[in-house]
Amino acid sequence: MNAADALLYPEWPAPARVKALVTTRGFGDLARGAPGRAALRERLPAPPVWLRQVHGVVVADADRARAAGDEPQADASFARGAGTVCAVIVADCMPVLLADAKGRAVAIAHAGWRGLCAGVLEATVGALGDEADLVAWLGPAIGPQVYEVGDEVHAAFITRDPEAASAFAPARPGHWLLDLYAVARQRLRACGVRQIHGGGFCTYSDPARFFSYRRDGSMGRMAAAIWLG
């Protein structure tokens, strides 16, 4: 597989100036210091604004971070300037890409269960504003057929939003199967985002195509990036 074939491009009705991609396993490891980062840089208009991800809800201003040469501690970022590349690394957590339907701004969020539960998508939408005018794409994440979590995760979601119950299915005693895509759609719709695309991947169940932390441990990471051309 060559590098071009190892990239995913969102299928969504974003404006033409919105550019985005997600690497797959065939592109190589995108963790800090990994060779895949140099290969990715060649396909982007500028070095990505990488984040020090902590499964939180902080949203960084990527334009400011780019100007300062900073790597913010955050799990989401947004940009309004042309050529500023917002990026996250993932390996089971979901990359959520957002774009203003008029091509004025883009954003990206690293959304695992902790970030989703705490409100990272709400924070990201809030940073962009004009939420009814946004389009979203849900990138590769661990799928609902295999993502097993404990009672404490189930309780955390239900306590915050009872509607989240529909995203869980009973597994063995004390454990549940969680649909991250369903939760993301719920949260985005609650923020007023109506155009939601993507989903349907499973990083865990597709080892030929995706890295998976739960399946492989710290074996590799993929990257998702979005920018304005």
C-alpha atoms as an extended CHARMM CRD file, in Angstrom:
* protein
*
       229  EXT
         1         1  MET       CA              0.0000000000        0.0000000000        0.0000000000  PROA      1               0.0000000000
         2         2  ASN       CA              1.4390000000        3.3770000000       -0.9590000000  PROA      2               0.0000000000
         3         3  ALA       CA              1.0380000000        6.4860000000        1.2050000000  PROA      3               0.0000000000
         4         4  ALA       CA             -1.7250000000        7.9300000000       -0.9530000000  PROA      4               0.0000000000
         5         5  ASP       CA             -3.8240000000        4.7840000000       -0.5380000000  PROA      5               0.0000000000
         6         6  ALA       CA             -3.2920000000        4.8890000000        3.2370000000  PROA      6               0.0000000000
         7         7  LEU       CA             -5.2720000000        8.0990000000        3.7090000000  PROA      7               0.0000000000
         8         8  LEU       CA             -8.9820000000        8.5580000000        4.3550000000  PROA      8               0.0000000000
         9         9  TYR       CA            -10.7920000000       11.6450000000        3.1320000000  PROA      9               0.0000000000
        10        10  PRO       CA            -14.0910000000       12.6320000000        4.7480000000  PROA      10              0.0000000000
        11        11  GLU       CA            -17.1860000000       12.2700000000        2.6090000000  PROA      11              0.0000000000
        12        12  TRP       CA            -19.1990000000       15.2760000000        3.7180000000  PROA      12              0.0000000000
        13        13  PRO       CA            -20.6740000000       18.4360000000        2.1930000000  PROA      13              0.0000000000
        14        14  ALA       CA            -18.0100000000       20.7930000000        3.5010000000  PROA      14              0.0000000000
        15        15  PRO       CA            -17.0450000000       23.8480000000        1.4000000000  PROA      15              0.0000000000
        16        16  ALA       CA            -14.3140000000       23.3030000000       -1.1820000000  PROA      16              0.0000000000
        17        17  ARG       CA            -11.7450000000       25.2900000000        0.7830000000  PROA      17              0.0000000000
        18        18  VAL       CA            -12.0790000000       22.8950000000        3.7350000000  PROA      18              0.0000000000
        19        19  LYS       CA             -9.3910000000       20.2070000000        3.4860000000  PROA      19              0.0000000000
        20        20  ALA       CA             -9.1740000000       17.1660000000        5.7350000000  PROA      20              0.0000000000
        21        21  LEU       CA             -7.6470000000       13.7070000000        5.9760000000  PROA      21              0.0000000000
        22        22  VAL       CA             -7.1110000000       10.7970000000        8.3500000000  PROA      22              0.0000000000
        23        23  THR       CA             -4.1360000000        8.4710000000        8.1860000000  PROA      23              0.0000000000
        24        24  THR       CA             -4.5350000000        4.7130000000        8.4140000000  PROA      24              0.0000000000
        25        25  ARG       CA             -2.1500000000        2.0180000000        9.6070000000  PROA      25              0.0000000000
        26        26  GLY       CA             -0.6040000000        1.7760000000        6.1640000000  PROA      26              0.0000000000
        27        27  PHE       CA              0.6400000000        5.3590000000        6.4310000000  PROA      27              0.0000000000
        28        28  GLY       CA              2.6930000000        4.5500000000        9.5070000000  PROA      28              0.0000000000
        29        29  ASP       CA              2.8240000000        5.5610000000       13.1400000000  PROA      29              0.0000000000
        30        30  LEU       CA              1.9750000000        9.2010000000       13.8950000000  PROA      30              0.0000000000
        31        31  ALA       CA              2.9250000000        9.2390000000       17.5810000000  PROA      31              0.0000000000
        32        32  ARG       CA              5.3290000000       11.9110000000       18.8190000000  PROA      32              0.0000000000
        33        33  GLY       CA              8.7160000000       11.4240000000       17.1700000000  PROA      33              0.0000000000
        34        34  ALA       CA              7.4800000000        8.7040000000       14.7890000000  PROA      34              0.0000000000
        35        35  PRO       CA              8.5450000000        8.7620000000       11.1050000000  PROA      35              0.0000000000
        36        36  GLY       CA              4.9470000000        9.0560000000        9.9380000000  PROA      36              0.0000000000
        37        37  ARG       CA              4.8700000000       12.6730000000       11.0750000000  PROA      37              0.0000000000
        38        38  ALA       CA              7.4750000000       13.6770000000        8.4930000000  PROA      38              0.0000000000
        39        39  ALA       CA              5.5250000000       11.8820000000        5.7530000000  PROA      39              0.0000000000
        40        40  LEU       CA              2.3210000000       13.6150000000        6.8230000000  PROA      40              0.0000000000
        41        41  ARG       CA              3.9650000000       17.0300000000        6.8330000000  PROA      41              0.0000000000
        42        42  GLU       CA              4.6620000000       16.6390000000        3.0920000000  PROA      42              0.0000000000
        43        43  ARG       CA              0.9060000000       16.4670000000        2.4460000000  PROA      43              0.0000000000
        44        44  LEU       CA             -0.0140000000       19.5440000000        4.4490000000  PROA      44              0.0000000000
        45        45  PRO       CA              0.3340000000       23.2910000000        3.7800000000  PROA      45              0.0000000000
        46        46  ALA       CA              2.1460000000       23.8280000000        7.1110000000  PROA      46              0.0000000000
        47        47  PRO       CA              3.3050000000       21.8240000000       10.1280000000  PROA      47              0.0000000000
        48        48  PRO       CA              0.2640000000       20.6590000000       12.1060000000  PROA      48              0.0000000000
        49        49  VAL       CA             -0.6050000000       22.2790000000       15.4050000000  PROA      49              0.0000000000
        50        50  TRP       CA             -0.2280000000       19.1460000000       17.5040000000  PROA      50              0.0000000000
        51        51  LEU       CA             -1.8460000000       18.9780000000       20.9270000000  PROA      51              0.0000000000
        52        52  ARG       CA             -0.7450000000       17.4830000000       24.2300000000  PROA      52              0.0000000000
        53        53  GLN       CA             -3.8880000000       15.4130000000       24.6150000000  PROA      53              0.0000000000
        54        54  VAL       CA             -5.1790000000       14.6200000000       28.0970000000  PROA      54              0.0000000000
        55        55  HSD       CA             -8.7870000000       13.4360000000       27.4830000000  PROA      55              0.0000000000
        56        56  GLY       CA            -10.1060000000       16.8160000000       28.5750000000  PROA      56              0.0000000000
        57        57  VAL       CA            -12.3000000000       19.5710000000       27.1660000000  PROA      57              0.0000000000
        58        58  VAL       CA             -9.8760000000       22.4230000000       26.5130000000  PROA      58              0.0000000000
        59        59  VAL       CA            -10.1200000000       23.8570000000       22.9900000000  PROA      59              0.0000000000
        60        60  ALA       CA             -7.0120000000       25.5860000000       21.6630000000  PROA      60              0.0000000000
        61        61  ASP       CA             -6.8570000000       28.4660000000       19.2030000000  PROA      61              0.0000000000
        62        62  ALA       CA             -4.6710000000       26.8450000000       16.5380000000  PROA      62              0.0000000000
        63        63  ASP       CA             -3.9530000000       30.1310000000       14.7700000000  PROA      63              0.0000000000
        64        64  ARG       CA             -2.4060000000       31.5480000000       17.9450000000  PROA      64              0.0000000000
        65        65  ALA       CA             -0.5660000000       28.3110000000       18.7040000000  PROA      65              0.0000000000
        66        66  ARG       CA              0.8690000000       28.2530000000       15.1940000000  PROA      66              0.0000000000
        67        67  ALA       CA              2.0960000000       31.8440000000       15.4840000000  PROA      67              0.0000000000
        68        68  ALA       CA              3.7050000000       31.0970000000       18.8530000000  PROA      68              0.0000000000
        69        69  GLY       CA              5.1290000000       27.7260000000       17.8430000000  PROA      69              0.0000000000
        70        70  ASP       CA              3.2160000000       26.2140000000       20.7500000000  PROA      70              0.0000000000
        71        71  GLU       CA              1.8920000000       22.7130000000       21.3950000000  PROA      71              0.0000000000
        72        72  PRO       CA             -1.0790000000       23.4060000000       23.6670000000  PROA      72              0.0000000000
        73        73  GLN       CA             -2.3610000000       21.0210000000       26.3070000000  PROA      73              0.0000000000
        74        74  ALA       CA             -5.8190000000       20.5010000000       24.8570000000  PROA      74              0.0000000000
        75        75  ASP       CA             -8.0340000000       17.9080000000       23.1980000000  PROA      75              0.0000000000
        76        76  ALA       CA             -9.5190000000       20.0920000000       20.4900000000  PROA      76              0.0000000000
        77        77  SER       CA             -8.5330000000       23.0660000000       18.3820000000  PROA      77              0.0000000000
        78        78  PHE       CA            -10.0300000000       25.4690000000       15.8770000000  PROA      78              0.0000000000
        79        79  ALA       CA             -8.7040000000       27.7420000000       13.1540000000  PROA      79              0.0000000000
        80        80  ARG       CA             -9.9870000000       30.5790000000       11.0250000000  PROA      80              0.0000000000
        81        81  GLY       CA             -6.7620000000       31.3620000000        9.1870000000  PROA      81              0.0000000000
        82        82  ALA       CA             -5.8730000000       29.7420000000        5.8750000000  PROA      82              0.0000000000
        83        83  GLY       CA             -3.2030000000       27.0560000000        6.1230000000  PROA      83              0.0000000000
        84        84  THR       CA             -3.4170000000       26.4940000000        9.8780000000  PROA      84              0.0000000000
        85        85  VAL       CA             -3.6430000000       22.7270000000       10.3260000000  PROA      85              0.0000000000
        86        86  CYS       CA             -5.6250000000       21.4380000000       13.3110000000  PROA      86              0.0000000000
        87        87  ALA       CA             -4.6180000000       17.8780000000       14.1990000000  PROA      87              0.0000000000
        88        88  VAL       CA             -5.1310000000       15.1010000000       16.7390000000  PROA      88              0.0000000000
        89        89  ILE       CA             -3.7180000000       11.6090000000       17.1450000000  PROA      89              0.0000000000
        90        90  VAL       CA             -6.0090000000        8.6470000000       17.7920000000  PROA      90              0.0000000000
        91        91  ALA       CA             -6.0640000000        4.8640000000       18.1700000000  PROA      91              0.0000000000
        92        92  ASP       CA             -9.6330000000        3.9870000000       19.2820000000  PROA      92              0.0000000000
        93        93  CYS       CA            -10.7480000000        7.4430000000       20.4240000000  PROA      93              0.0000000000
        94        94  MET       CA            -12.7900000000        9.2810000000       17.8170000000  PROA      94              0.0000000000
        95        95  PRO       CA            -11.5390000000       12.2110000000       15.7540000000  PROA      95              0.0000000000
        96        96  VAL       CA            -14.4590000000       14.5890000000       15.1930000000  PROA      96              0.0000000000
        97        97  LEU       CA            -14.0200000000       17.1200000000       12.3940000000  PROA      97              0.0000000000
        98        98  LEU       CA            -16.1200000000       20.2740000000       12.1720000000  PROA      98              0.0000000000
        99        99  ALA       CA            -16.3950000000       22.9490000000        9.5240000000  PROA      99              0.0000000000
       100       100  ASP       CA            -18.4410000000       26.0780000000        9.1350000000  PROA      100             0.0000000000
       101       101  ALA       CA            -20.7610000000       25.5660000000        6.1700000000  PROA      101             0.0000000000
       102       102  LYS       CA            -19.6070000000       28.8880000000        4.7140000000  PROA      102             0.0000000000
       103       103  GLY       CA            -15.9430000000       27.9460000000        4.8730000000  PROA      103             0.0000000000
       104       104  ARG       CA            -14.9850000000       30.4550000000        7.5580000000  PROA      104             0.0000000000
       105       105  ALA       CA            -13.5900000000       28.1070000000       10.2050000000  PROA      105             0.0000000000
       106       106  VAL       CA            -12.6620000000       24.5150000000       11.0070000000  PROA      106             0.0000000000
       107       107  ALA       CA            -12.1140000000       22.5160000000       14.1840000000  PROA      107             0.0000000000
       108       108  ILE       CA            -11.1190000000       19.0680000000       15.3680000000  PROA      108             0.0000000000
       109       109  ALA       CA            -11.6970000000       17.1640000000       18.6070000000  PROA      109             0.0000000000
       110       110  HSD       CA            -10.1290000000       14.1020000000       20.2010000000  PROA      110             0.0000000000
       111       111  ALA       CA            -13.1970000000       12.3470000000       21.6010000000  PROA      111             0.0000000000
       112       112  GLY       CA            -12.7980000000        9.2180000000       23.6820000000  PROA      112             0.0000000000
       113       113  TRP       CA            -15.3140000000        8.3270000000       26.3500000000  PROA      113             0.0000000000
       114       114  ARG       CA            -13.8390000000       10.6990000000       28.9320000000  PROA      114             0.0000000000
       115       115  GLY       CA            -13.8410000000       13.6700000000       26.5940000000  PROA      115             0.0000000000
       116       116  LEU       CA            -17.3000000000       12.9150000000       25.2520000000  PROA      116             0.0000000000
       117       117  CYS       CA            -18.7160000000       12.5330000000       28.7310000000  PROA      117             0.0000000000
       118       118  ALA       CA            -17.0760000000       15.7370000000       29.9780000000  PROA      118             0.0000000000
       119       119  GLY       CA            -18.2400000000       17.8180000000       27.0090000000  PROA      119             0.0000000000
       120       120  VAL       CA            -15.3680000000       18.1790000000       24.5470000000  PROA      120             0.0000000000
       121       121  LEU       CA            -17.7490000000       18.3790000000       21.5830000000  PROA      121             0.0000000000
       122       122  GLU       CA            -19.8900000000       21.0280000000       23.2300000000  PROA      122             0.0000000000
       123       123  ALA       CA            -16.7560000000       23.0420000000       23.9870000000  PROA      123             0.0000000000
       124       124  THR       CA            -15.5170000000       22.7080000000       20.4050000000  PROA      124             0.0000000000
       125       125  VAL       CA            -18.8330000000       23.7520000000       18.8800000000  PROA      125             0.0000000000
       126       126  GLY       CA            -18.9560000000       26.6570000000       21.3060000000  PROA      126             0.0000000000
       127       127  ALA       CA            -15.5130000000       27.8220000000       20.2220000000  PROA      127             0.0000000000
       128       128  LEU       CA            -16.6770000000       27.9890000000       16.6120000000  PROA      128             0.0000000000
       129       129  GLY       CA            -20.0760000000       29.5840000000       17.2160000000  PROA      129             0.0000000000
       130       130  ASP       CA            -22.8830000000       29.6450000000       14.6130000000  PROA      130             0.0000000000
       131       131  GLU       CA            -23.4950000000       26.0070000000       15.5310000000  PROA      131             0.0000000000
       132       132  ALA       CA            -26.5220000000       25.6160000000       13.3030000000  PROA      132             0.0000000000
       133       133  ASP       CA            -24.2280000000       26.3600000000       10.3630000000  PROA      133             0.0000000000
       134       134  LEU       CA            -21.7250000000       23.5750000000       11.0570000000  PROA      134             0.0000000000
       135       135  VAL       CA            -21.0990000000       20.2720000000        9.3450000000  PROA      135             0.0000000000
       136       136  ALA       CA            -19.4670000000       17.3900000000       11.2490000000  PROA      136             0.0000000000
       137       137  TRP       CA            -17.6710000000       14.1800000000       10.3100000000  PROA      137             0.0000000000
       138       138  LEU       CA            -17.0100000000       11.3090000000       12.7080000000  PROA      138             0.0000000000
       139       139  GLY       CA            -13.7460000000        9.5390000000       11.9830000000  PROA      139             0.0000000000
       140       140  PRO       CA            -12.4560000000        6.0380000000       12.8020000000  PROA      140             0.0000000000
       141       141  ALA       CA            -13.0260000000        4.8740000000       16.3910000000  PROA      141             0.0000000000
       142       142  ILE       CA            -13.5790000000        1.6440000000       18.2760000000  PROA      142             0.0000000000
       143       143  GLY       CA            -16.9890000000        0.3080000000       17.3130000000  PROA      143             0.0000000000
       144       144  PRO       CA            -20.0770000000       -0.4470000000       19.4050000000  PROA      144             0.0000000000
       145       145  GLN       CA            -19.8920000000       -4.2060000000       18.8640000000  PROA      145             0.0000000000
       146       146  VAL       CA            -16.5960000000       -4.4700000000       20.7990000000  PROA      146             0.0000000000
       147       147  TYR       CA            -16.1540000000       -1.3940000000       22.9800000000  PROA      147             0.0000000000
       148       148  GLU       CA            -16.8310000000       -2.7910000000       26.4330000000  PROA      148             0.0000000000
       149       149  VAL       CA            -16.8640000000       -0.4700000000       29.4490000000  PROA      149             0.0000000000
       150       150  GLY       CA            -17.7360000000       -0.8370000000       33.1020000000  PROA      150             0.0000000000
       151       151  ASP       CA            -20.6400000000        0.3070000000       35.2350000000  PROA      151             0.0000000000
       152       152  GLU       CA            -18.7280000000        3.4350000000       36.2390000000  PROA      152             0.0000000000
       153       153  VAL       CA            -18.5700000000        4.6530000000       32.6340000000  PROA      153             0.0000000000
       154       154  HSD       CA            -22.2550000000        3.9080000000       32.1050000000  PROA      154             0.0000000000
       155       155  ALA       CA            -23.1310000000        5.7970000000       35.2830000000  PROA      155             0.0000000000
       156       156  ALA       CA            -20.9860000000        8.7900000000       34.3410000000  PROA      156             0.0000000000
       157       157  PHE       CA            -22.8060000000        9.2350000000       31.0290000000  PROA      157             0.0000000000
       158       158  ILE       CA            -26.2960000000        8.6610000000       32.3880000000  PROA      158             0.0000000000
       159       159  THR       CA            -25.7210000000       11.0790000000       35.2550000000  PROA      159             0.0000000000
       160       160  ARG       CA            -24.7580000000       13.8070000000       32.8230000000  PROA      160             0.0000000000
       161       161  ASP       CA            -27.4170000000       13.0330000000       30.2130000000  PROA      161             0.0000000000
       162       162  PRO       CA            -30.0980000000       10.3420000000       30.6120000000  PROA      162             0.0000000000
       163       163  GLU       CA            -30.5010000000       10.2200000000       26.8160000000  PROA      163             0.0000000000
       164       164  ALA       CA            -27.0850000000        8.5460000000       26.6460000000  PROA      164             0.0000000000
       165       165  ALA       CA            -28.6900000000        5.3230000000       27.8750000000  PROA      165             0.0000000000
       166       166  SER       CA            -29.6400000000        4.5100000000       24.2850000000  PROA      166             0.0000000000
       167       167  ALA       CA            -25.9350000000        4.3660000000       23.3590000000  PROA      167             0.0000000000
       168       168  PHE       CA            -25.3030000000        1.4370000000       25.7200000000  PROA      168             0.0000000000
       169       169  ALA       CA            -26.1100000000       -2.2570000000       25.3530000000  PROA      169             0.0000000000
       170       170  PRO       CA            -25.7010000000       -4.8070000000       28.1770000000  PROA      170             0.0000000000
       171       171  ALA       CA            -22.6930000000       -7.1040000000       27.8850000000  PROA      171             0.0000000000
       172       172  ARG       CA            -21.5820000000       -9.3610000000       30.7410000000  PROA      172             0.0000000000
       173       173  PRO       CA            -22.4990000000       -8.4910000000       34.3430000000  PROA      173             0.0000000000
       174       174  GLY       CA            -21.1750000000       -5.0750000000       35.3000000000  PROA      174             0.0000000000
       175       175  HSD       CA            -20.1590000000       -4.2540000000       31.7360000000  PROA      175             0.0000000000
       176       176  TRP       CA            -21.7050000000       -2.4990000000       28.7530000000  PROA      176             0.0000000000
       177       177  LEU       CA            -21.0380000000       -2.0320000000       25.0560000000  PROA      177             0.0000000000
       178       178  LEU       CA            -20.7260000000        1.6810000000       24.3170000000  PROA      178             0.0000000000
       179       179  ASP       CA            -21.4780000000        3.2980000000       20.9510000000  PROA      179             0.0000000000
       180       180  LEU       CA            -19.1950000000        6.3450000000       20.8010000000  PROA      180             0.0000000000
       181       181  TYR       CA            -20.7150000000        7.3640000000       17.4780000000  PROA      181             0.0000000000
       182       182  ALA       CA            -24.2170000000        7.4350000000       18.9470000000  PROA      182             0.0000000000
       183       183  VAL       CA            -23.0950000000        9.6110000000       21.8510000000  PROA      183             0.0000000000
       184       184  ALA       CA            -21.2830000000       11.9850000000       19.5050000000  PROA      184             0.0000000000
       185       185  ARG       CA            -24.3890000000       12.3630000000       17.3510000000  PROA      185             0.0000000000
       186       186  GLN       CA            -26.5250000000       13.0040000000       20.4310000000  PROA      186             0.0000000000
       187       187  ARG       CA            -24.1690000000       15.6620000000       21.7400000000  PROA      187             0.0000000000
       188       188  LEU       CA            -23.7570000000       17.3990000000       18.3910000000  PROA      188             0.0000000000
       189       189  ARG       CA            -27.4950000000       17.4820000000       17.7470000000  PROA      189             0.0000000000
       190       190  ALA       CA            -28.0480000000       18.9130000000       21.2090000000  PROA      190             0.0000000000
       191       191  CYS       CA            -25.6370000000       21.7020000000       20.2260000000  PROA      191             0.0000000000
       192       192  GLY       CA            -27.6750000000       22.4280000000       17.1110000000  PROA      192             0.0000000000
       193       193  VAL       CA            -25.4500000000       20.6230000000       14.5990000000  PROA      193             0.0000000000
       194       194  ARG       CA            -27.7250000000       18.9260000000       12.0750000000  PROA      194             0.0000000000
       195       195  GLN       CA            -25.3050000000       17.8460000000        9.3410000000  PROA      195             0.0000000000
       196       196  ILE       CA            -23.4420000000       14.8890000000       10.8540000000  PROA      196             0.0000000000
       197       197  HSD       CA            -21.6180000000       12.4330000000        8.6140000000  PROA      197             0.0000000000
       198       198  GLY       CA            -19.1320000000        9.5850000000        8.9560000000  PROA      198             0.0000000000
       199       199  GLY       CA            -19.0990000000        6.9160000000       11.6250000000  PROA      199             0.0000000000
       200       200  GLY       CA            -19.4170000000        3.2060000000       11.0060000000  PROA      200             0.0000000000
       201       201  PHE       CA            -15.7080000000        2.4080000000       11.3490000000  PROA      201             0.0000000000
       202       202  CYS       CA            -14.1980000000        0.0940000000       13.9590000000  PROA      202             0.0000000000
       203       203  THR       CA            -10.5070000000        0.4710000000       14.6860000000  PROA      203             0.0000000000
       204       204  TYR       CA            -10.4470000000       -2.6350000000       16.8860000000  PROA      204             0.0000000000
       205       205  SER       CA            -12.0790000000       -4.9490000000       14.3390000000  PROA      205             0.0000000000
       206       206  ASP       CA            -10.0260000000       -3.8560000000       11.3210000000  PROA      206             0.0000000000
       207       207  PRO       CA             -6.3410000000       -4.5120000000       12.1930000000  PROA      207             0.0000000000
       208       208  ALA       CA             -5.2280000000       -4.3390000000        8.5770000000  PROA      208             0.0000000000
       209       209  ARG       CA             -6.4120000000       -0.7560000000        8.3080000000  PROA      209             0.0000000000
       210       210  PHE       CA             -6.2840000000        0.8130000000       11.7650000000  PROA      210             0.0000000000
       211       211  PHE       CA             -4.1970000000        0.9570000000       14.9140000000  PROA      211             0.0000000000
       212       212  SER       CA             -6.1340000000        0.1340000000       18.0980000000  PROA      212             0.0000000000
       213       213  TYR       CA             -4.8540000000        0.8420000000       21.5980000000  PROA      213             0.0000000000
       214       214  ARG       CA             -7.2540000000       -1.6480000000       23.1590000000  PROA      214             0.0000000000
       215       215  ARG       CA             -6.2120000000       -4.3900000000       20.7280000000  PROA      215             0.0000000000
       216       216  ASP       CA             -2.4880000000       -3.6440000000       20.3490000000  PROA      216             0.0000000000
       217       217  GLY       CA             -1.4740000000       -1.4690000000       23.2940000000  PROA      217             0.0000000000
       218       218  SER       CA              0.9530000000        1.3510000000       22.4880000000  PROA      218             0.0000000000
       219       219  MET       CA              1.7700000000       -0.0010000000       19.0490000000  PROA      219             0.0000000000
       220       220  GLY       CA              0.9520000000        3.0360000000       16.9190000000  PROA      220             0.0000000000
       221       221  ARG       CA             -1.2110000000        6.0720000000       16.3920000000  PROA      221             0.0000000000
       222       222  MET       CA             -3.1310000000        7.5590000000       13.4890000000  PROA      222             0.0000000000
       223       223  ALA       CA             -3.6430000000       11.2550000000       12.8150000000  PROA      223             0.0000000000
       224       224  ALA       CA             -6.5890000000       13.3430000000       11.6840000000  PROA      224             0.0000000000
       225       225  ALA       CA             -6.0950000000       16.8320000000       10.3000000000  PROA      225             0.0000000000
       226       226  ILE       CA             -8.2660000000       19.6640000000        8.9810000000  PROA      226             0.0000000000
       227       227  TRP       CA             -7.4660000000       23.0880000000        7.5780000000  PROA      227             0.0000000000
       228       228  LEU       CA             -8.6930000000       25.8810000000        5.3270000000  PROA      228             0.0000000000
       229       229  GLY       CA             -7.1180000000       26.1590000000        1.8990000000  PROA      229             0.0000000000
